[in-house]
Amino acid sequence: MKVLVPVKRVLDYNVKPRVKADGTGVDLANVKMSMNPFDEIAVEEAIRLKEKGVATEIVVVSIGEQKAQETLRTALAMGADRAILIVSEDKVEPLGVAKLLAKVAEAEQPGLVILGKQAIDDDNNQTGQMLGALLGWGQGTFASKVEVAGDSVDVTREVDGGLETVKLKTPAIVTTDLRLNEPRYASLPNIMKAKSKPLEQKTPADYGVDVTPRLTTVKVEEPAKRQAGVKVADVDELVGKLKTLGVVA
């Protein structure tokens, strides 16, 4: 079984985002970028499936600027076999990403597509579901456990009431949650080997997909600073202040 793993280059989760002075977006100049943590979990799960003898090849794909090669090389160092970079200097919205991934899936014919449930930069949580709809494949979202048996895959997913297990017929889409696994660190020998692994470059035009944005960002601003708390002497004063602030009637 071939496994396709989409990955995204995002602002590192340890970095505090800064809004640009003109309010047009988040300042990404001279800040650390890394692989989206949920996608990192997806790569790890694909590698574990290969180690179990379930997966035969792992293909990672990213959509973004040339610098996204670094993210793909990280995935290759972790254990992926080859990579595809779809170069786009403009931001690609979730629907455009899903359309491109659908074309890649049609060309690669994977038995399983594993991707993060969301990216930590925009938190849309849309791509996996859109991809499943475009391909007409079954999907198991928010996976905390994945078990492949023959031509089916059991996905234990986290829901509001606890856990739910769904059985999907391959090919299928799986989106990963945080509790699925803990990604490994790439060893130095594997980092060196990753430099020689194949990395193919494409463009959205190669797949015949229009990724022109449908949304316009009007303004980006930081959340209002939290006001300092105040001490009250008793319950009556507390209720009085809450009424003054309009918290209680």
N, C-alpha and C positions, 0 to 999 in steps of 0.2 A: 504494500500500500504506500502510495506517495502522499506526503503531508505538506500542505501549503500553509505557511505562517506569515501573515502580513505584520510588519513592524513599523513603528513611527518614531521619528526623532523629535523629542520634546525637551522643554526646559527641565533640567535635572530637579528631582523632587526635593533635594536639599537646598535649593536656591529660592530665596524669597523674590517673587515677581515684582518688577518695577514698571509702573505705567509711564509711557512716554510723556514728555512735557506737553505735547500738543494734543494728548488724549486720543490719538489714533490707534493705539494698541499697546501691547506689552513690549518693553524694551528687551531685545534679544542680543544686543551688541555686547561682545566681550563677556558673555556669561556661559557657564557650563551647560552643555546639552548632552542628553543621553537617551537610551532606549526607553520608551514608555514602559513603566513597571508591569502593567498588565500584559503587554506583549512579551516581555521578558519571561513571564510565567508561561506564556503560550509556547515559546521556543523551548523552554525546559521540558514541558509536557511532551512535545514532539520528540525530543531527544530520548526521553524515558521510554516512549513507545518504540523507538528504534532499538534501544538497548534490550527491550523485551522480545525483539524479533517481529514486532507487529508492523512497524514502518520500515520501508526499504530505502526511501529517499526523503530528505527534508529540503524544501525549497522556500527560502525567505524572500519576501518582496516588500519594497518600500516605495512610497510616492512622495517626492519632495525635491529639494535642491540637491546639488552635487555633494554637499556635505553629508547627506544621508548615507553616503558610502561608509562612513565611519560606523554608523549604527548597524549596517549590514555586515561589516567585517566583525563586529562584536558577536553577532549571531552566528557567523561562520566559525569564530573562535570557540564558541560554546559547543558547537557540534553539528551545525547545519551543513549541508553538502554544497549547495550553490545558491546564488542570489540574483535577484532581478531588481534593478532600480529604474523606476519610471520617473524621468526627470521633468519636474515642473517647478519653475521659480515662483509661481503664484500659489497662493493658498488654495487647496482643493477641499471642497466641502464634502461631508459624509456621503451624499448621493453620488458625487463624482468618483469618490474613492471606491464605493460599492460597484459602480459600473465598470471601473477599470479592473477591479479584482474579479468580477464576473468574467471578463474577457480573458484574464490570466488563467482562471480556473478552467475555462473552455479549452484553452490551448494546452494546459498542463495535465488536465484530467486527474486531479488528486482524489483520493478516497476520503480525505478529511481536510477541512480547513479549520485551523485553530487560530484564534486571534483574541486579543484582550477585549474585555467587555466595553471598555471606554478608554479614551486618552485623557491624561491628567491635565492637558492644556485647555481643552474646550469642554470636556465632560459631557459630550453629546450622547454617548451610548446608543448609536444608531446604525453604525456600519454593518455589524454582524447581522442584524435583523433585515436590513435592506438587501444585503448580499443573499441571504436565504430566500427572500421574496423574488429577486431577479433570477436566481438559478432554479427556483422551485425545489430546493433541497430542504430536508428537515433540519431543525436547529435546536440546540440545547444551550441556553444562555445561563450566565452566572454559575459556571460549572465549578464544583468543589471536589469532584471525583469523576474520572473518565476511565471506562473499561471497554476495550474492544474485543469482540468475539466474533470471528468469521466476518460476515458482511453486515454486522450491526454493531452499534456502540451504545453502551449504557452511560448516561450522563446524570449524575446526582447534582442537582442544582438547588441553590439557596432561594427560598421564597419567604414571604412574610410570616407564614405559619410554621416554618421549620425547613425541612428538606423534602424535595420531590425528585423521583428518579424517572427519567424518560428513556425509552429505547428508540433509537434512530436507525434507519436503514441507510447505509453508506451509498453514495457520497453524502456527507452531512457537514453542517457548520457547528462549531463549538466555540463559545466565548468564555474566557477564563475569569474566575474570581480570585481574590487574594489567597484564599485558603486551599487552593488546588495543590500548590507545591512551593518549595523554596528554591529559586534559581541558583545554579552553580556559578562559581567564578571561573573564568577562562584561564587555563594554565598558560605559562609562557610558551611552551612548545606548540600548543594549539593556536596561540596568537600568531606565531610565526608561520604555521601551516595555513592559516586563514588568508594570508597575503597572496597565496598561489591558487586559492580556490576560485572557480569561475564566477564572475560578476558581470552580468549582461545589462546593458543600458538600453532603455526604450523611451519613447515619448507617448503622451496620450494620443497623439495623431496616429501613431503606429497601430493603435487598437481602435481607431475611429471613434473616440469618445471626446465629447465636448465638455471640458471641465470649467467653463466660464462660471464664475460665482453667481449665485442667484440672490445672495444676501449682501447687504452693505452695512458695515460697522459704522454707526453714527458717532458713537463716543464711548470711550473706555475710561473709567475712573475708579480710584481705590475706594474701598468701603469706608464709611464714616468712622472716625476714631471713637472707640468706646468711652463713654463718659465715666468719670470716677464715681464710685458708690458713696452712699452716705449712711451714717449710723443713726438708728432711731432708739428712743428710750423704752418704748413699750409697743404693744400690739395696736393700741388706738392710734398712735402716731404713724405707725406703718400703714394702717388702712387709710388714714387721712392723706398720706403722701401718694398712695396708689390711686386714690380718687382724684387727686389734683393732676396726676399724670394721665388720667383717663384709662388706667389699666383695669379698674373695677368701677362698676356703676354705683 
